[in-house]
Structure formats: structure tokens, C-alpha cells
Amino acid sequence: MKTGLTFYSGHGGCLTRLIVLSIAVMLGAWLLPGVEVSSFWAVLLTAVVISLLDNLVRPILIVVTLPVTAITLGLFLFVINAVILVMASAIVDGFDIGGFGSALLLSLVITVVNYLLELPNRYLQREDMPDKRRSDDDSDDDGFTPYEEIKD
């Protein structure tokens, strides 16, 4: 695995995000009584709409609510995610959220699913990181770091 690549980057990263989001929405609909999805195509369309809203509306909401987000140490981002989900349920036929509480719980489910699917990447990236400790046989700089070495 190349350094810097994650589960979501590289070729097909957008498709991978949509698949993971679709799985998270289906899992949320299965687990939560207030979330209903009518069909597989509604799930895919919901994932596309949520992705678009995340890229277009979420940054504006984050800037507007920055003081509240800072005071709550970032927990208000779950509320922003829930607002995005409520907006998506208003746009997509076949994706219904019973209320704001259900949207907040679905936001948590989506976050947990993304975190769990990202865990193997974090482990693989840690293994791919080069060892930054200096070796004892490094004799070309006489013990100076690049900032201390003076060249004439």
C-alpha cells in the first residue's frame, strides 16, 4: 500500500464513500425505528444527496456555528450532521426520518460505521510510515541536523 493513500482515496474513492455511506444508512434504517428506507435505489440516492449536502451546505453551517462548536468541543458537529440528514430526507422520496432525535442517532451510526471501516487504514498507514529515528551509522552529516549544518 502506498503511503498517503487511505480507504477513501485513490481510484474509486468517491464510489467507495458512497458505498460506505449507503451501508451506514441501511444499517441505521435497520437499527433505528425512526429511520425508514423504501428501496435500494432510495439508499443510493440518499447517499448521493448526503454527499452533495456535505460538500455544499455543511461548510457553511460549520462556519456559522463555529462558536457553538468550539464551546461544545466539536460535539455540535453531530447536530450539523443531523440537520444534513433531515435535509436529505426532505429531498429524497423513500428516505424518511421520524424526527430530529432519529436523525441525531443516525448521525452517530454513520460516524461509527465510517470510523470502524477506517480503522484498518490507520493501522496500515502506521506500518507504512518510515522509521524516523536516526541510525548510528549515519556519518554524512557529523551529527548535525539540517538546520544546524553550515555549508561554505
Secondary structure, 3 states (H helix, E strand, C coil): CCCCCCCCCCCCHHHHHHHHHHHHHHHHHHHCCCEEECCHHHHHHHHHHHHHHHHHCHHHHHHHCHHHHHHCCCCHHHHHHHHHHHHHHHHCCCEEECCHHHHHHHHHHHHHHHHHHHHHHHHHHHHHCCCCCCCCCCCCCCCCCCCCCCCC
